[in-house]
Amino acid sequence: MNDREFAFRIDATAGAARAGVFFTPHGAVETPTFMAVGTQATVKTLDPRELRDASMQMILANTYHLHLRPGEEIVRQLGGLHRFMQWDGPILTDSGGFQVFSLETLRTVSEEGVEFRSHIDGSRRFFSPERVIEIQRALGADVIMQFDHVVPGQAEYGLASEASERSIRWLERCVAALGLGPRARGQGEGEGFTAAPESFTLPLAPGPRPQALFPILQGGVHSDLRRSAARAIRTLADFTGYAIGGLSVGEPKPQMYAMLEVAHEELPQDRPRYLMGVGFPEDLIEGVARGVDLFDCVAPTRNGRQGTAFTSDGKLNVRRAELRNDPRPLDEGCECTTCARFSRAYIRHLFASEEVLGLRLLSLHNVHFLTAIMRRARRAILEGDFPAWSRDWLQRYHSRPAPVT
């Protein structure tokens, strides 16, 4: 692994909030930013060119799903993820840990890794930290994630502690597999490190190969576990960036925000922070205010396919009868192609008629809406008015006169 083509520059701050630039081999990413989720090498219903037109800078794909179908060897043979899905910008691959641990009755956890059955055909599979790294190397994303032990957001202390400690041990194995850490830098063996394998079973994806490994900070809603995990992670290697996992999985939002404040205090200030699986508008702004730079979530496309639009006045269910003859766009201030061209009445008609175009238009609007929020947040940080702007935005979002969902 070679991460020399990665860097992070902070251009301005506003309290914990930062406006920066994350440099990758496939381009620079202005932060804070939202990453659309292309789980199976596609952001559902949307063409990569539409994502670019919506100012999307970086997207995410999933190791678990791509391993099962079509398989990492096929992706590698066809040129790696960038060429396979025709996206020339930066890509991050999740390790599949969340998906594997979500299988519950179909998986068995051990210190070595997780044995599970495919949700597609029931075939038996095994993910170890080393195997997950191997798969991600073959896929060829710019940023790859460690394999971690994921637990529910309100997991009791003992379970959260066990998962966090195992995640750190698995991180050590990911670091060793990639030749990072003290051993790789010629500073001695380092306790807990093992020799990297002589070779991977699969060759690397062709083309540019630099990849950056992000560790994942776990610990549930327990601040002491989060703090101890962050300090342990920092001793393992000089990581390019850090991920915050195990949040937005059932815990109350005030607890999630509190854990972000802990992460801001404990993680390096000069590296990007990635909050995994968080993407509702209010959470993006609250996350930025607490030092988060990168976000991802299926929310914009999933909500879009279900008929819910994000707006500055809250979520809007486009199936509502009162929209039948409403000539307004989904959001008066939105500049996406959906809002520029189509009325609420037309989009409601598409959903009532079960026309696929409705799903596409709403998904495109939601993705654009979130990227626009992040661009505006970045501008507010650079201009020095982020506290006032975020306060006003959240007040409007939360003070709509009546629920519209």
Secondary structure, 3 states (H helix, E strand, C coil): CCCCCCEEEEEEEECCEEEEEEEECCEEEEECEEEEECCCCCCCCCCHHHHHHCCCCCEEEEHHHHHHCCCHHHHHHCCHHHHHHCCCCCEEEECCHHHHHHCHHHEEECCCCEEEECCCCCCEEEECHHHHHHHHHHHCCCEEECCCCCCCCCCCHHHHHHHHHHHHHHHHHHHHHHCCHHHHCCCCCCCCCCCCCCCCCCCCCCCCCCCEEECEECCCCCHHHHHHHHHHHHCCCCCCCEEECCCCCCCCHHHHHHHHHHHHHHCCCCCCEEECCCCCHHHHHHHHHCCCCEEEECHHHHHHHCCEEEECCEEEECCCHHHCCCCCCCCCCCCCHHHHHCCHHHHHHHHHCCCHHHHHHHHHHHHHHHHHHHHHHHHHHHHCCHHHHHHHHHHHHHCCCCCCC
